Amino acid sequence: MRFAVIQFPGSNCDVDLLHAIKDGTGEEAAYVAHTESSLEGFDGVLLPGGFSYGDYLRSGAISRFSNIMSEVIRFAEEGKPVFGTCNGFQILVEAGLLLGALQRNKDLHFICKNVELNVENNQTSFTTLYEQGERLTIPVAHGEGSYYCDSETLQVLKENKQIVFTYADENPNGSIANIAGIINEKGNVLGMMPHPERAIELLLGSEDGLRFFQSMVQNFAKETTSV
């Protein structure tokens, strides 16, 4: 598989994502600028963390209108894998590809530390190599990561098992229902505030994020081959 790592002005986790794919899974990955208008030749899309456009207006609100986003939306509609971490999650929400919204952290402070996550759904194409209920150690680094949705949307997420990751012992940002990551109803677009790309080797303190990318490659590669 070949993945596009989208670079927005202010992205700072693009190198981490490229490393996670190329060195973590052995698959191909390349940077694609936000100004491009084609994703020809790619099988999946990764939206990195950072501070795109300085987080002006709202995090991800300006990036959502970048040239490349029409192609990202097309990928999502065609069922191809789209993953956004941190600022990438915020962009996916702003683009309407995922439900809900991301707000300022409950204490209004930037958070940067390892957190414990629970795997709430290991039946997605991004999580099959995890055990249901498994606890993971994954870092977070954000100031606007408090996930919010209304009660009706929360009920939809629960009924469709779209809540993929939750914060375990500590909810660091005040997210509703301890939500750390969700998926779309089709199952090919996933966003999460924690950074699995920063947890792919023990040298970094945890390798719990590696199986996330391995699951994605393993499952979506099968779909690509069968088409």
C-alpha positions in Angstrom: 0.0 0.0 0.0 1.0 3.6 -0.5 0.0 6.3 1.9 -0.2 10.0 1.5 0.8 12.1 4.5 -0.8 15.5 4.1 1.3 18.5 5.0 -0.6 21.7 6.1 1.1 24.9 7.2 1.9 24.2 10.8 1.9 20.4 10.7 4.6 19.0 13.0 3.8 15.3 13.2 4.1 14.5 9.5 7.6 13.0 9.9 6.3 10.7 12.7 3.5 9.4 10.5 5.9 8.8 7.6 8.2 6.9 10.0 5.3 4.8 11.4 4.3 3.6 8.0 7.7 3.2 6.3 9.7 1.8 9.2 6.8 0.4 11.3 5.0 -1.5 8.6 7.3 -1.6 5.6 4.8 0.1 3.4 5.3 3.1 1.2 4.4 6.7 2.2 5.1 10.1 0.8 4.3 13.7 1.7 1.6 15.6 -0.2 1.2 19.3 0.2 -2.1 20.9 1.1 -2.0 22.8 -2.1 -2.2 19.7 -4.3 -5.5 18.6 -5.9 -4.8 14.9 -6.6 -4.1 11.8 -4.6 -3.6 9.7 -7.7 -1.4 6.6 -6.9 -2.2 6.5 -3.2 -4.2 3.9 -1.3 -4.7 5.7 2.0 -4.5 9.1 3.6 -3.0 10.2 6.9 -3.6 13.6 8.4 -0.9 14.6 11.0 -1.0 16.5 14.2 0.3 20.0 14.7 -1.1 23.5 14.5 -2.3 23.9 11.0 -2.7 27.6 10.2 -1.8 28.4 13.8 -5.1 27.0 15.0 -6.8 30.3 14.1 -10.6 30.4 14.2 -10.8 26.8 15.4 -8.3 24.0 15.2 -8.7 22.6 11.7 -11.2 25.1 10.5 -9.0 26.6 7.9 -7.3 23.4 6.8 -10.7 22.0 6.0 -10.8 24.3 3.0 -7.4 23.3 1.6 -7.2 22.1 -2.0 -6.4 18.6 -1.1 -9.4 18.1 1.2 -11.8 17.5 -1.7 -9.6 14.5 -2.6 -9.5 13.4 1.1 -13.3 13.5 1.1 -13.4 11.5 -2.1 -11.2 8.9 -0.6 -13.5 8.7 2.4 -16.6 8.3 0.3 -14.9 5.6 -1.8 -14.2 3.6 1.4 -10.4 4.0 1.4 -8.6 4.4 4.7 -8.4 7.9 6.1 -6.7 8.5 9.5 -6.3 11.7 11.4 -4.4 12.2 14.7 -4.7 15.2 17.0 -5.0 18.2 14.6 -5.8 15.6 11.9 -8.8 14.5 13.9 -9.9 18.1 14.3 -9.7 18.6 10.5 -11.7 15.5 9.9 -14.4 16.7 12.2 -14.4 20.2 10.6 -14.7 18.5 7.2 -17.8 16.6 8.3 -16.2 13.2 7.9 -16.6 12.5 11.6 -19.3 13.4 14.1 -18.9 15.8 17.0 -16.5 18.6 17.8 -13.2 19.3 19.6 -13.2 21.9 22.3 -10.5 23.5 24.6 -9.2 21.2 27.3 -11.2 21.4 30.5 -8.4 23.2 32.4 -7.6 25.4 29.3 -4.0 24.1 29.5 -1.9 22.3 26.8 -1.4 18.7 27.7 1.7 16.7 26.7 2.1 13.3 28.4 1.5 9.5 28.1 -2.1 8.5 28.8 -3.8 5.1 29.2 -6.4 4.1 26.6 -9.0 1.4 26.5 -9.7 -0.4 23.2 -13.5 -0.2 23.0 -13.9 -1.8 19.6 -11.3 -4.2 18.2 -13.5 -5.1 15.2 -12.6 -2.1 13.1 -10.1 -2.3 10.3 -7.7 -0.1 12.4 -7.8 -2.3 15.6 -8.1 -6.0 14.8 -4.6 -6.7 16.2 -5.7 -5.4 19.6 -7.7 -7.4 22.2 -11.1 -6.1 23.1 -10.7 -4.0 26.3 -6.9 -4.0 26.0 -5.2 -1.1 27.7 -2.7 1.0 25.7 -0.1 3.6 26.6 -0.2 6.4 24.0 1.0 10.0 24.2 -1.2 13.1 23.8 -0.2 16.6 23.0 -3.0 19.1 22.5 -4.8 22.1 23.8 -8.1 21.6 22.1 -8.8 17.9 22.5 -12.0 17.7 24.5 -14.4 15.7 22.4 -18.0 16.9 22.5 -21.3 15.8 20.9 -25.0 16.2 21.8 -26.8 13.3 23.5 -28.4 12.1 20.3 -25.1 11.9 18.5 -23.5 10.1 21.5 -26.3 7.5 21.4 -25.6 7.0 17.7 -21.9 6.5 18.4 -22.6 4.0 21.1 -25.3 2.0 19.1 -23.0 1.8 16.0 -19.9 1.0 18.1 -18.2 4.0 16.6 -16.3 4.8 19.8 -13.0 3.0 19.3 -10.8 4.4 22.1 -11.6 5.9 25.5 -9.4 7.3 28.2 -8.9 4.8 31.0 -8.1 6.0 34.5 -7.8 9.7 33.7 -9.8 11.8 31.3 -7.1 14.5 30.6 -9.2 16.9 28.6 -12.8 16.5 29.7 -14.0 14.6 26.7 -17.6 13.5 26.9 -17.9 9.7 27.8 -14.1 9.7 28.0 -13.9 9.5 24.2 -10.4 9.5 22.7 -11.1 8.2 19.2 -14.0 7.5 16.9 -14.7 6.1 13.5 -17.3 6.9 10.8 -20.3 4.6 10.3 -18.7 3.1 7.2 -15.6 2.1 9.2 -12.9 3.6 7.0 -12.3 7.0 8.6 -10.8 7.2 12.1 -9.8 10.1 14.2 -8.2 10.2 17.6 -6.5 12.8 19.8 -3.7 10.5 21.1 -0.6 9.9 18.8 -0.1 6.2 18.0 2.7 7.2 15.6 4.7 8.3 18.7 4.4 4.9 20.3 5.7 2.4 17.7 8.9 1.4 19.5 10.0 0.9 23.1 12.8 3.4 22.7 10.0 6.0 22.8 8.4 4.5 25.9 5.7 2.4 24.3 5.1 0.3 21.1 1.4 0.1 21.7 0.7 2.3 18.6 2.4 0.0 16.2 -0.4 -2.5 15.9 -2.7 0.3 15.0 -0.8 0.9 11.7 -0.2 -2.9 11.2 -4.0 -3.5 11.5 -4.7 -0.7 9.0 -2.3 -2.1 6.5 -3.3 -5.7 7.0 -7.1 -5.1 6.6 -7.2 -2.4 3.9 -4.5 -4.2 1.8 -6.9 -7.1 1.6 -9.6 -4.8 0.2 -7.2 -3.2 -2.2 -6.1 -6.6 -3.5 -9.7 -7.9 -3.9 -10.8 -4.9 -6.0 
